[in-house]
Amino acid sequence: MSIEITDANFEEKVVNSDKPVILDLWAEWCGPCRMVGPIVDEIGEDYKDQITVGKLDVDNNPTITAKYGIRNIPTILFLKKGEVVDKQVGAVPKAALVEKVEALLG
């Protein structure tokens, strides 16, 4: 399960999260984003007790998009205590994202 992240709730839901956060930055019109979205949701379900999964629509949230210099989507940020510790740009298989999640939790 994922939560909607916006410019308004980013601090509360991501920076102040007591769990590591996977943040999927996407847009409605982005084909690769539609491929990656369900994979991110599956990972969120697989690790629901260990991580928080959020989705941020880049078209509707320009502040966070600019803050992290997002130029290509999908971009998935892996954050711990509000700091980016890893990121994935572009569509990749689930195994590649699971590997990054495991490293995030490790």
QUIQUIHU-V924683 format. One record per residue. N is the residue number from 1. OMEGA is omega in whole degrees, 0 to 359 (NA if undefined). BURIAL is + if it has 16 or more other ideal C-beta (glycine too) atoms within 10 Angstrom, else -. D_LAST is the distance of its C-alpha to the last C-alpha in Angstrom with 2 decimals. Layout:
BEGIN
N/OMEGA/BURIAL/D_LAST
N/OMEGA/BURIAL/D_LAST
END
This chain:
BEGIN
1/180/-/21.58
2/178/+/21.52
3/178/-/23.28
4/178/-/25.65
5/179/+/24.73
6/174/-/27.71
7/184/-/28.74
8/185/-/30.01
9/184/-/26.97
10/181/+/24.18
11/183/-/23.97
12/188/-/23.93
13/184/+/21.61
14/184/+/19.06
15/183/-/19.40
16/181/-/19.85
17/178/+/17.34
18/177/-/15.48
19/170/-/12.70
20/184/+/10.91
21/169/+/13.73
22/183/+/14.55
23/180/+/18.10
24/177/+/20.48
25/191/+/23.47
26/172/+/26.41
27/182/-/30.20
28/185/-/32.63
29/187/-/34.50
30/180/+/31.55
31/179/-/31.66
32/178/-/28.22
33/180/+/26.78
34/176/-/28.46
35/185/-/26.82
36/184/+/23.24
37/180/+/23.77
38/178/-/23.92
39/178/+/20.79
40/178/+/18.87
41/178/-/20.64
42/180/-/19.64
43/177/+/15.90
44/178/+/16.61
45/181/-/18.40
46/185/-/15.89
47/188/+/13.12
48/180/-/15.81
49/186/-/14.67
50/183/-/11.17
51/171/+/12.16
52/178/+/15.52
53/179/+/17.20
54/177/+/20.14
55/181/+/22.91
56/178/+/25.09
57/185/+/28.46
58/181/+/29.11
59/184/-/32.86
60/184/-/32.99
61/186/+/30.54
62/183/-/31.63
63/181/-/30.32
64/178/+/26.58
65/180/+/27.26
66/182/-/29.07
67/182/-/26.70
68/175/+/23.90
69/182/-/26.52
70/179/+/26.02
71/181/-/28.63
72/176/-/27.53
73/0/+/26.34
74/170/+/24.36
75/177/+/21.64
76/178/+/18.24
77/176/+/16.43
78/186/+/12.77
79/176/+/13.08
80/183/-/11.44
81/176/-/14.29
82/181/-/16.74
83/177/-/15.71
84/179/-/15.14
85/178/-/12.11
86/174/-/12.97
87/178/-/15.89
88/178/+/17.71
89/179/-/21.50
90/181/-/23.65
91/178/+/23.51
92/177/+/21.10
93/180/-/20.51
94/182/-/18.10
95/180/-/16.16
96/179/-/15.44
97/178/+/14.09
98/179/-/12.00
99/179/-/10.38
100/177/+/9.70
101/179/+/8.48
102/178/-/5.92
103/179/-/4.93
104/182/+/5.58
105/185/-/3.80
106/NA/-/0.00
END
